[in-house]
Amino acid sequence: GGLPGWALFLHGAEPGMLYRRVVAGFFAGVDTGAYLGPDAAWYLGEWIAAGLLAAWVLGPVTLGYLRFRSTDL
């Protein structure tokens, strides 16, 4: 068989895969594959992928800002 849902979630949590899922889910309207198929779990959908992609973008920027805000240049 295939991977369980939680393993697909962890495998698909890298930014490139998240971007492809967001584009395929919102813009292309493609509902195929293990992530966007009709029998896929809710946590494999495009909304969760968009949230995780935002965390990948905003997380390092926020941490960098917090780190350098307290330093004396």
Backbone torsions as a table, in degrees:
resi	resn	phi	psi	omega
1	GLY	NA	-172.2	179.4
2	GLY	-92.1	-174.8	178.3
3	LEU	-74.3	149.1	174.0
4	PRO	-69.0	165.7	-175.5
5	GLY	-59.3	-41.6	-179.1
6	TRP	-65.9	-34.1	177.9
7	ALA	-71.4	-36.4	174.9
8	LEU	-64.6	-37.4	178.1
9	PHE	-62.4	-47.5	179.8
10	LEU	-66.9	-39.3	178.9
11	HIS	-65.7	-37.0	-177.2
12	GLY	-90.6	12.0	-177.7
13	ALA	-88.8	5.6	176.3
14	GLU	-83.6	149.1	-169.9
15	PRO	-57.6	-38.6	-179.8
16	GLY	-64.3	-42.9	178.3
17	MET	-67.6	-39.5	178.1
18	LEU	-62.3	-42.9	179.1
19	TYR	-61.1	-44.8	178.6
20	ARG	-62.3	-38.2	178.7
21	ARG	-68.0	-38.8	178.7
22	VAL	-65.6	-46.1	-179.5
23	VAL	-64.6	-44.7	-179.0
24	ALA	-67.2	-35.9	-177.3
25	GLY	-77.5	-40.6	-175.1
26	PHE	-93.9	-38.6	-169.8
27	PHE	-105.4	-38.9	-176.8
28	ALA	-87.1	-22.7	-179.7
29	GLY	70.4	20.8	-179.1
30	VAL	-87.0	122.7	179.0
31	ASP	-114.2	51.6	178.9
32	THR	-122.2	168.5	178.7
33	GLY	93.8	175.2	-176.9
34	ALA	-71.0	-25.8	-175.5
35	TYR	-88.8	-40.5	-172.8
36	LEU	-113.0	15.7	179.3
37	GLY	-71.8	166.0	-178.5
38	PRO	-66.2	-23.5	179.9
39	ASP	-101.5	13.5	179.3
40	ALA	-75.8	151.6	179.2
41	ALA	-69.3	159.0	-177.1
42	TRP	-63.3	-31.6	-178.0
43	TYR	-79.6	3.2	174.8
44	LEU	-105.5	5.5	-176.3
45	GLY	-78.4	177.2	-175.7
46	GLU	-73.1	-27.9	179.3
47	TRP	-69.1	-41.2	176.8
48	ILE	-67.3	-39.4	177.5
49	ALA	-63.0	-38.8	178.3
50	ALA	-65.7	-40.1	177.2
51	GLY	-65.0	-42.3	178.0
52	LEU	-67.4	-37.1	177.1
53	LEU	-64.7	-40.0	176.2
54	ALA	-63.6	-37.6	177.2
55	ALA	-65.6	-38.2	176.3
56	TRP	-63.7	-34.9	-178.5
57	VAL	-81.0	-49.2	-173.2
58	LEU	-82.3	-26.8	-178.6
59	GLY	-60.5	-56.8	179.0
60	PRO	-63.5	-35.8	178.3
61	VAL	-64.9	-43.5	179.3
62	THR	-65.7	-44.5	178.5
63	LEU	-63.9	-39.9	176.7
64	GLY	-64.5	-40.9	177.6
65	TYR	-62.7	-45.9	179.5
66	LEU	-63.5	-36.7	-179.4
67	ARG	-69.6	-46.8	-175.4
68	PHE	-82.3	-14.4	176.9
69	ARG	-66.3	-33.0	-176.3
70	SER	-92.2	-1.6	-179.4
71	THR	-91.3	155.8	179.1
72	ASP	-104.4	113.5	178.4
73	LEU	-89.9	NA	NA
